[in-house]
Amino acid sequence: MKNYFDRFLEKITYDIGIDLGTANTLVALKNFGIVIHEPSVVAVNKNTNEVLAVGLEARHMIGRTPSYITSVSPLRDGIITDFDITEAMVRYFLNKVHRDFPKFFNISRPRLVIGVPSKITEVEVKAVVDAGISAGARKVYIIEEPMAAAIGTKLPIENATGNMIVDIGGGTTDIAVISLGGIIVDNTIKIAGNEMDEAIVNYIRNKYNLLIGVKMAEDIKIELGSAIPQKKEETIEVKGRDLVTGLPKVIKFTSVEVREAIMGEIEKITEAIKEAIEKTPPEIISDLLEKGIILTGGGSLIRGLDKFLEKRLKLPVLTVEDPMASVAKGTEILLDEIDLLEKVKVEHNDII
């Protein structure tokens, strides 16, 4: 039973849910929905270790700064690779909430619900919790991203029926079968949007002797990426450096070529989903035949990916509305459903 102090804190706090992604960070404020959606990028002065910019501003600086300034992603494959920069990024987003919603900033520090990839290790959980506490949180709950995404898409996770969700993010693809409030099959692979970007960079380098940046490759993927032939194939101008002459060069790059470039990564994701299906109990397979596989995450926006997977997996595949927001929406819902949060959270040493 909550004591008076706990109830008092709940009235004055501004509890926050965070989808701490490799490519993007989304922040949801309790009762207000998603209030921040920015790249997980930080610009740092290497000489002084000073953080110069975070999010959209830092992403715009990629490839355009002096040598002593670097724009980095503090998470790789869903895992914190630089604790200090991650803490600075989380602190920046919390402070931005303070600025944009000042009436919620009183004497209480927020509770945070943070989505992380499944199969995260205890050391990695501690790093995420420490980053949240150091950035100003009162308490940090960790929730596996596929569970948060399932909650965010309103799947009946506590029922005795099976649900399969595939969350294709920037650094990882989380594949989970959920029933009775728990993950009974999970298969996380470090193949997702970032690997597709790198595949485009390599394809253009090998075919055209043209060097482009990962940021441009991501833009190409978003603009033209597809998993099946399109009714109207499109073309985009790609600018980069000729690796033979060292001079600027412009090529025409087609949506057919983008599909060829990323198909290897799509095949790896497909195989990982197959592996998860093979581990799924027969009783739940019947549920999946009826309800299908739920696609979420930014990678699910690849055109025709649902149709491609349907053909390969022989199961219905559905892409949710606003798939990039599913995890963040799930964390916000959990801020209002504490009993469910206590049931599905990842256990760690309690920090108050």
Secondary structure, DSSP 8 states (H G I E B T S, - for coil): ---HHHHHHHHH---EEEEE-SSEEEEEETTTEEEEEEES-EEEETTTTEEEEETHHHHHTTTSS-TTEEEE-SEETTEES-HHHHHHHHHHHHHHHHHHSGGG-SS---EEEEEE-TT--HHHHHHHHHHHHHTT-SEEEEEEHHHHHHHHTT--TTSSS-EEEEEE-SS-EEEEEEETTEEEEEEEES-SHHHHHHHHHHHHHHHH-EE--HHHHHHHHHHH-BSS--SS--EEEEEEEETTT-SEEEEEEEHHHHHHHHHHHHHHHHHHHHHHHHHS-HHHHHHHHHH-EEEESGGGGSBTHHHHHHHHHSS-EEE-SSGGGHHHHHHHHHHH-HHHHHHHS-------
